[in-house]
Amino acid sequence: TKTLLKNEQLHHLRVFGIIDRDRRTDEEIEKLKANSVFVLDVAEIENLFCVPELIEIVAENLELKPKETTEKAIGFAFECLEEELDAQILQRAANEIKLRLDLFDGKAKDPDELQNKLNGLIKSIDVKQIFTRTKALFDNIIKEKNYLDLLRYYNRKSLSSRISKIFGLKEGELPEYIVRITKGSNKTKVEKALEKYLPKI
């Protein structure tokens, strides 16, 4: 995207990209936005199949109780997160550390200056502080039962597949079912449900 934006012959075109939030920090998201790369408001694109508005639409279509089904689906999502909480915390903390290491400035006059720059960068990365902050983030999501934040920070592509059973569907059928009903009379309803989770371009 950045290369296309810099191409003078393509200045009449509006070039942009849309990507998963993944484990990106707010700082990284803002930098991407400056280069016309916009980030979804969910960790994985698959998490869009799990937003409460879509859960209600699916429940109604399957003649289930929308409120009760939504509560069950949300409860199941929290169970999934808690099962691998430690791994999610470590992976997010590791990603932030990697991001900071990627900022290493390799411009130096000699090996000693290069070594000093590297030592300075490593010294500036407080692993315990990053881990503690990341743990607090996830602990708060669970404590407050903040489902939208769960979808925003929980990196697990299979969540939407696993949550299928709440609707009496086989594992993996929920995404397929949503795509199918989007082709019918529910198209506008589904689009409206997803609107708030998509970046404003």
NUPAGU-114086 format. One record per residue (C-alpha): residue in three letters; x, y, z; residue number from 0. Coordinates in Angstrom, 1 decimal. Each point is the difference from the previous one (the first is absolute). Layout:
+-----+--------+--------+--------+-----+
:  aa :     xx :     yy :     zz :   i :
+-----+--------+--------+--------+-----+
: ala :      X :      Y :      Z : NUM :
...
+-----+--------+--------+--------+-----+
//
This chain:
+-----+--------+--------+--------+-----+
:  aa :     xx :     yy :     zz :   i :
+-----+--------+--------+--------+-----+
: thr :    0.0 :    0.0 :    0.0 :   0 :
: lys :    2.8 :    2.4 :    1.0 :   1 :
: thr :    1.8 :   -0.6 :   -3.4 :   2 :
: leu :   -3.2 :    0.6 :   -2.0 :   3 :
: leu :   -0.7 :    3.2 :    1.9 :   4 :
: lys :    3.5 :    1.3 :   -0.9 :   5 :
: asn :   -0.4 :   -0.8 :   -3.7 :   6 :
: glu :   -0.7 :    3.3 :   -1.7 :   7 :
: gln :   -1.7 :   -1.7 :   -2.9 :   8 :
: leu :   -2.6 :   -1.4 :    2.3 :   9 :
: his :   -0.8 :    3.2 :    1.9 :  10 :
: his :   -3.5 :    0.2 :   -1.6 :  11 :
: leu :   -0.8 :   -3.3 :    1.8 :  12 :
: arg :   -1.0 :   -0.5 :    3.6 :  13 :
: val :    2.0 :   -2.9 :    1.3 :  14 :
: phe :   -0.7 :   -1.6 :    3.4 :  15 :
: gly :    0.2 :   -3.3 :    1.8 :  16 :
: ile :   -2.0 :   -1.7 :    2.7 :  17 :
: ile :    1.6 :   -2.5 :    2.4 :  18 :
: asp :   -0.7 :   -1.9 :    3.3 :  19 :
: arg :    0.6 :    1.8 :    3.2 :  20 :
: asp :    2.0 :   -3.1 :    1.0 :  21 :
: arg :    2.4 :    0.9 :    3.0 :  22 :
: arg :    0.8 :    3.5 :   -1.3 :  23 :
: thr :    0.5 :    2.8 :    2.5 :  24 :
: asp :   -2.0 :    3.3 :   -0.2 :  25 :
: glu :    3.3 :    1.6 :   -1.1 :  26 :
: glu :    0.5 :   -2.4 :   -2.8 :  27 :
: ile :   -3.7 :    0.4 :   -1.1 :  28 :
: glu :    0.4 :    3.8 :   -0.3 :  29 :
: lys :    3.2 :   -0.4 :   -2.1 :  30 :
: leu :   -1.8 :   -2.4 :   -2.3 :  31 :
: lys :   -3.0 :    2.4 :   -0.3 :  32 :
: ala :    2.4 :    2.8 :   -1.1 :  33 :
: asn :    1.0 :   -2.2 :   -2.9 :  34 :
: ser :   -3.7 :   -0.7 :   -0.9 :  35 :
: val :    0.1 :   -3.5 :    1.6 :  36 :
: phe :   -3.1 :   -0.4 :    2.1 :  37 :
: val :   -0.5 :   -2.5 :    2.8 :  38 :
: leu :   -3.2 :   -1.9 :    0.9 :  39 :
: asp :   -1.3 :    0.4 :    3.5 :  40 :
: val :    0.4 :   -3.7 :    0.6 :  41 :
: ala :    3.1 :   -2.1 :    0.6 :  42 :
: glu :   -0.7 :   -2.4 :   -2.9 :  43 :
: ile :   -2.4 :    0.6 :   -2.9 :  44 :
: glu :   -1.6 :   -3.3 :    1.0 :  45 :
: asn :   -1.1 :    1.7 :    3.3 :  46 :
: leu :   -2.5 :    2.0 :   -2.1 :  47 :
: phe :   -2.1 :   -3.1 :   -0.1 :  48 :
: cys :   -0.3 :    0.2 :    3.8 :  49 :
: val :   -1.1 :    3.5 :    0.5 :  50 :
: pro :   -3.2 :    0.2 :    2.2 :  51 :
: glu :   -2.1 :    1.6 :   -2.8 :  52 :
: leu :    0.7 :   -2.9 :   -2.4 :  53 :
: ile :   -0.5 :   -2.6 :    2.8 :  54 :
: glu :   -3.6 :    1.4 :    0.5 :  55 :
: ile :   -0.7 :   -0.1 :   -3.8 :  56 :
: val :    1.1 :   -3.6 :   -0.2 :  57 :
: ala :   -2.0 :   -1.0 :    3.1 :  58 :
: glu :   -3.1 :    1.6 :   -1.5 :  59 :
: asn :    0.5 :   -1.8 :   -3.3 :  60 :
: leu :    0.4 :   -3.3 :    1.7 :  61 :
: glu :   -3.1 :    0.7 :    2.2 :  62 :
: leu :    2.1 :    0.1 :    3.2 :  63 :
: lys :   -0.5 :    2.4 :    2.9 :  64 :
: pro :    2.3 :    2.9 :   -1.1 :  65 :
: lys :    0.8 :    1.4 :    3.5 :  66 :
: glu :    0.7 :   -3.4 :    1.5 :  67 :
: thr :    2.0 :   -1.2 :   -2.9 :  68 :
: thr :    2.1 :    3.2 :    0.0 :  69 :
: glu :    0.7 :   -0.5 :    3.8 :  70 :
: lys :    1.1 :   -3.7 :   -0.7 :  71 :
: ala :    2.2 :    1.0 :   -2.9 :  72 :
: ile :    1.7 :    2.8 :    2.0 :  73 :
: gly :    0.5 :   -2.3 :    3.0 :  74 :
: phe :    1.6 :   -2.7 :   -2.2 :  75 :
: ala :    2.3 :    2.6 :   -1.5 :  76 :
: phe :    1.2 :    1.0 :    3.4 :  77 :
: glu :    0.6 :   -3.7 :    0.9 :  78 :
: cys :    2.1 :   -0.4 :   -3.1 :  79 :
: leu :    2.1 :    3.1 :    0.9 :  80 :
: glu :    0.5 :   -1.2 :    3.6 :  81 :
: glu :    1.2 :   -3.4 :   -1.2 :  82 :
: glu :    3.0 :    1.6 :   -1.7 :  83 :
: leu :    0.3 :    3.3 :    1.9 :  84 :
: asp :    3.7 :   -0.4 :    0.9 :  85 :
: ala :    0.9 :   -0.7 :   -3.6 :  86 :
: gln :   -2.0 :    3.0 :   -1.3 :  87 :
: ile :    1.7 :    2.3 :    2.5 :  88 :
: leu :    3.5 :   -1.3 :   -0.9 :  89 :
: gln :   -0.6 :    0.2 :   -3.8 :  90 :
: arg :   -1.3 :    3.6 :    0.2 :  91 :
: ala :    2.9 :    1.0 :    2.3 :  92 :
: ala :    2.5 :   -1.7 :   -2.4 :  93 :
: asn :   -1.5 :    1.8 :   -3.0 :  94 :
: glu :    0.4 :    3.4 :    1.7 :  95 :
: ile :    3.7 :   -0.8 :    0.8 :  96 :
: lys :    0.5 :   -1.1 :   -3.6 :  97 :
: leu :   -1.5 :    3.3 :   -1.2 :  98 :
: arg :    2.4 :    2.0 :    2.1 :  99 :
: leu :    3.0 :   -2.0 :   -1.2 : 100 :
: asp :   -1.1 :    0.7 :   -3.6 : 101 :
: leu :    0.6 :    3.7 :    0.8 : 102 :
: phe :    3.8 :   -0.7 :    0.3 : 103 :
: asp :    2.0 :    2.7 :   -1.7 : 104 :
: gly :    2.9 :   -1.7 :   -1.7 : 105 :
: lys :    1.7 :    3.2 :   -1.2 : 106 :
: ala :    3.5 :    0.1 :    1.7 : 107 :
: lys :    3.5 :    1.2 :   -0.7 : 108 :
: asp :    1.7 :   -3.1 :    1.5 : 109 :
: pro :   -0.8 :   -3.3 :    1.8 : 110 :
: asp :    0.2 :    1.6 :    3.4 : 111 :
: glu :   -2.7 :    2.6 :   -0.8 : 112 :
: leu :   -2.2 :   -2.8 :   -1.5 : 113 :
: gln :    0.5 :   -2.1 :    3.2 : 114 :
: asn :   -0.9 :    3.1 :    2.2 : 115 :
: lys :   -3.1 :    0.6 :   -2.0 : 116 :
: leu :   -1.1 :   -3.6 :    0.4 : 117 :
: asn :    0.8 :    0.0 :    3.7 : 118 :
: gly :   -2.0 :    3.2 :    0.4 : 119 :
: leu :   -3.0 :   -1.5 :   -1.8 : 120 :
: ile :    0.0 :   -3.2 :    2.0 : 121 :
: lys :    0.4 :    2.0 :    3.3 : 122 :
: ser :   -3.1 :    2.1 :   -1.0 : 123 :
: ile :   -2.2 :   -3.1 :   -0.3 : 124 :
: asp :   -1.5 :   -0.9 :    3.4 : 125 :
: val :   -1.3 :   -3.5 :   -0.5 : 126 :
: lys :   -1.6 :   -0.3 :    3.4 : 127 :
: gln :   -1.7 :    3.3 :   -0.4 : 128 :
: ile :   -1.4 :   -1.0 :   -3.5 : 129 :
: phe :   -1.1 :   -3.4 :    1.4 : 130 :
: thr :   -1.7 :    1.6 :    3.0 : 131 :
: arg :   -1.8 :    2.6 :   -2.1 : 132 :
: thr :   -1.2 :   -2.7 :   -2.5 : 133 :
: lys :   -1.1 :   -2.3 :    2.8 : 134 :
: ala :   -2.0 :    2.9 :    1.6 : 135 :
: leu :   -1.7 :    0.6 :   -3.4 : 136 :
: phe :   -1.2 :   -3.6 :   -0.3 : 137 :
: asp :   -0.9 :   -0.3 :    3.7 : 138 :
: asn :   -2.2 :    3.1 :   -0.3 : 139 :
: ile :   -1.7 :   -1.4 :   -3.1 : 140 :
: ile :   -0.9 :   -3.1 :    2.0 : 141 :
: lys :   -0.9 :    1.9 :    3.2 : 142 :
: glu :   -2.3 :    2.5 :   -1.8 : 143 :
: lys :   -1.3 :   -2.7 :   -2.4 : 144 :
: asn :    0.7 :    2.4 :   -2.8 : 145 :
: tyr :   -0.9 :   -2.1 :   -3.1 : 146 :
: leu :    0.9 :    2.6 :   -2.6 : 147 :
: asp :    3.5 :    0.3 :    1.5 : 148 :
: leu :    0.2 :   -3.8 :    0.0 : 149 :
: leu :   -0.6 :    0.1 :   -3.8 : 150 :
: arg :    2.4 :    2.9 :   -0.3 : 151 :
: tyr :    3.0 :   -1.7 :    1.8 : 152 :
: tyr :   -0.7 :   -3.8 :   -0.1 : 153 :
: asn :    2.1 :   -1.5 :   -2.9 : 154 :
: arg :   -1.6 :   -3.3 :   -0.8 : 155 :
: lys :   -1.1 :   -0.6 :   -3.6 : 156 :
: ser :   -2.0 :   -3.0 :    1.0 : 157 :
: leu :   -2.3 :    1.8 :    2.5 : 158 :
: ser :   -2.8 :    0.5 :   -2.6 : 159 :
: ser :    0.2 :   -3.7 :   -1.0 : 160 :
: arg :    0.0 :   -1.2 :    3.6 : 161 :
: ile :   -3.0 :    2.2 :    0.9 : 162 :
: ser :   -2.1 :   -1.7 :   -2.7 : 163 :
: lys :   -1.2 :   -2.6 :    2.5 : 164 :
: ile :   -1.9 :    2.6 :    2.0 : 165 :
: phe :   -2.4 :    0.3 :   -2.9 : 166 :
: gly :   -0.3 :   -3.8 :   -0.4 : 167 :
: leu :    2.3 :    0.1 :   -3.1 : 168 :
: lys :    3.0 :   -2.1 :   -0.7 : 169 :
: glu :    3.5 :    1.4 :    0.8 : 170 :
: gly :    0.9 :    2.5 :   -2.7 : 171 :
: glu :   -3.6 :    0.4 :   -1.4 : 172 :
: leu :   -0.7 :    3.5 :    1.6 : 173 :
: pro :    2.2 :    2.0 :   -2.5 : 174 :
: glu :   -1.5 :   -2.0 :   -2.9 : 175 :
: tyr :   -3.5 :    0.6 :    1.3 : 176 :
: ile :    0.5 :    3.7 :    0.3 : 177 :
: val :    1.5 :    0.3 :   -3.5 : 178 :
: arg :   -3.1 :   -2.0 :   -1.3 : 179 :
: ile :   -2.6 :    2.2 :    1.7 : 180 :
: thr :    1.8 :    3.2 :   -1.3 : 181 :
: lys :   -1.0 :   -1.1 :   -3.5 : 182 :
: gly :   -3.7 :    0.2 :    0.9 : 183 :
: ser :   -2.4 :    2.4 :    1.7 : 184 :
: asn :    2.4 :    0.4 :    3.0 : 185 :
: lys :    2.6 :    1.8 :   -2.2 : 186 :
: thr :   -0.7 :    3.5 :    1.3 : 187 :
: lys :   -0.4 :   -1.1 :    3.6 : 188 :
: val :    3.3 :   -1.8 :    0.0 : 189 :
: glu :    1.8 :    3.0 :   -1.7 : 190 :
: lys :   -1.4 :    2.3 :    2.6 : 191 :
: ala :    1.1 :   -2.3 :    2.8 : 192 :
: leu :    3.6 :    0.0 :   -1.2 : 193 :
: glu :    0.2 :    3.7 :   -0.8 : 194 :
: lys :    1.2 :    1.2 :    3.4 : 195 :
: tyr :    2.9 :   -2.5 :    0.0 : 196 :
: leu :    1.4 :    1.1 :   -3.3 : 197 :
: pro :    2.5 :    2.9 :   -0.4 : 198 :
: lys :   -1.3 :    3.4 :   -1.2 : 199 :
: ile :    1.8 :    0.7 :   -3.2 : 200 :
+-----+--------+--------+--------+-----+
//
